[in-house]
């Protein structure tokens, strides 16, 4: 056997993920806010990209009515650019009337009337309003009024530093006393004063103490309430019989006490949370058309628009050196690719959403009880796309319908077999049916999981008992034993009342 080097030619096929293709995939699964941040970074990096200021509604109609993706969306913006140096540098001296020196110190770019900026836009007074006070600010204001002794004032500020966002004290008073060299009695005295602050319940060290402080503020912390707060684990288990015996009250009083407990705030400090919840902005809007069908449109507010400044490229590249010309050529290629990718992204989202609406027409007409089982493959085969593409489109995208606003993933549910051999049932619609059956049950006839299985099978839904139990627990519905205890207690309280 002779060993010798040889050269072989072999042809193979493989999927090569180019950087452009990888970026297109990322664009497809980005949310509206993520896409805006990405575009801001690209515009800052690429001198040929500009924000489009055209009508968003016209763009939505164009994407909806254009049957084929456009090959190039690059547009000239030479007519949109103003060569006036005063518009480019509004802070430079110009022909506009100057404002007084005291106002100019506050509004650097204010215009002639003192209410407009140099760019001509109206001054937004709302942007200068004071920020919402934090929990720390709220507490420090009360500390300044409650303490006069410097040592107690120092301890109170140290305690305030130990508050978490829910208003609970997350540090040990013994360690605090040792760290600052104060007596433990002094720390406990300062803590007792701080626990009287508004909102009631802050500076508590656990949930029981938080509820107790709120009840004390309402003058409702009697021995019966104290026993209930000290046995919250029984309340969580809904062991009302044992809880009533420990509190020494009957079913009527116990029901009143439960109502008071539910009205308390377990996280009083969250009212001063600095974070704000961003509203959900739907990417697709579904409306009922006049002919009885559904009109599926892209939300104009979520359609980003970028323009390619080709006249600027032509002007600069003609005078640029070789290295600069190559850089500009790469910027132009990247800009054109980004414009095409955004156009294709919008068309893909609209195509997937339209197929979802077609598949879930009964849900839009009749509600969740008529939600059909649906998977990604069904939609992908119907629109001629890959299943992974549909999966990326449905991530963190929302659809506004006459039934409410839903994430696109909401419409994809697993299927449960039909007892009569008909169409399968959606798991979401079965959950809704279980909730409806339990809400309608009577205190004298609480439905067990086995009873729910029999009732669902009579309605043509083939389901196992463990599946009913899983759905019930996912809906935060207690077991039949716990519900029976609670309903009997509430019924007895209602009879005595």
Protein Blocks (a to p, Z undefined) as FASTA:
>chain_A
ZZdddddddddddddddfklmmmmmmmmpcfklmmmmmmmmmmmmmkbccdfbdfklmmm
mmmmmmbdcfblcdcfklmpcfbfklmmmmbccfbdcddfklmmmmmmbcfkopacfkop
acdfklmpccdddfklmmmmmmmmmpmbfklmmmmmmmmmmpcfkopafbdfklmmmmno
pafklmmmmmmmmmmpccehihiabfklmmmmmmmmnopacfklmmmmmmmmmmmnopak
lmmmmnopafklmmmmmmmmmmpcfblmlmmcfbdcdddddfbdcdddfkopacddddfk
lmccddddfklmmmmmmmpcfklmmmmmmmmmmmmmmmmmmmmmmmmmmmmmmmmmmmmm
mmmmnojklcccddfklmmmmnopafklmmmmmgopacddfkbccdfklmpccddddfkl
pacddfklmmmmmmmmmmmpcfklccdfklmmmmmmmnopacdfklmmmmmmmnopacfk
lmmmmmmmmmmmmmmZZ
